[in-house]
Amino acid sequence: MFEHNKSFGIWLFQVLGLLGLLAFFLWLGLRPKSPTYAIVDFSVPSSNSSNSNATSLVDQGTQSQSGAVLFNLEIHNPNQDSGIYHDDISLTFYYGQDTVAVGQKTVPAFYQGKDETRQIVDCIDGNGQVWKTLLASIRNATAVMNVGLVTSIRYRTLGHKSKRHRMNLQGLIKIGSDGKILGMKKKVKLTHASKKWKQRATRS
C-alpha cells in the first residue's frame, strides 16, 4: 500500500511538473513584445520659393522668430497574437542641452492591429526662444535635438486587455546642414529614457 501511494505521488509530481512547464512555455509564447518607435524622417524645411537664389535656411531664421519642424514617427507592433491600444502619445523635441522645448505634439489615442506598422507624419511649431540658435547650428551641421516620447499602452491578447504599461522613451537626432537627419542611417530608434532624462523632461 505504501509503495502504491509512493508511485502515485511520483506520477502526480511528474504530471504537475509537465503541466507547469507547458504553462510556462505557453506564457512565453503569448507574452507580448513592446512596440518599437522610431523617427524615420525629420526636416527643418526652408520656405517654399521658386527662386534658385532663395534666402538660406539660417538667413530666413534671422528674419523669423519661429518655424516648423516636420517629422515621421514610425510605430511597429511586432506581435503576431496581440493588438495594442495606445493612449495619447506626447512627443517633445528639445534642442541640445536646453531644457526649453523646441516644440511638442500630441498624437491622439488609437488601436494598432497585430504585426502592424503605422507611420505618423506631422509637424510642430518651433519655439522662438531657441529657434535662431537652432538654425545657426544647422548651418554649421552641429545641431543635435533630443526627442522624448511618453505614452501608455495596453495589449489585447485572446480578447483580454492587459493593464497599462508606461512608455517613456528618448532619442538623439543629429541634423545636417540641409535640415535633415545627418549620416547614412536615416532612422532614429527611440529607447528607454534614462533617469536623468526623465527628470529633465519633468522639469520642462
Secondary structure, DSSP 8 states (H G I E B T S, - for coil): -HHHHHHHHHHHHHHHHHHHHHHHHHHHHH-----EEEEEEEE------S-TT---HHHHHHH-S--EEEEEEEEE---SSEEEEE--EEEEEEETT-SSEEEEEEE--EEE-TT-EEEEEEEEE--HHHHHHHHHHHHTT-EEEEEEEEEEEEEEETTEE---EEEEEEEEEEE-TTSBB-SS---EE-EE--HHHHHHHHH-
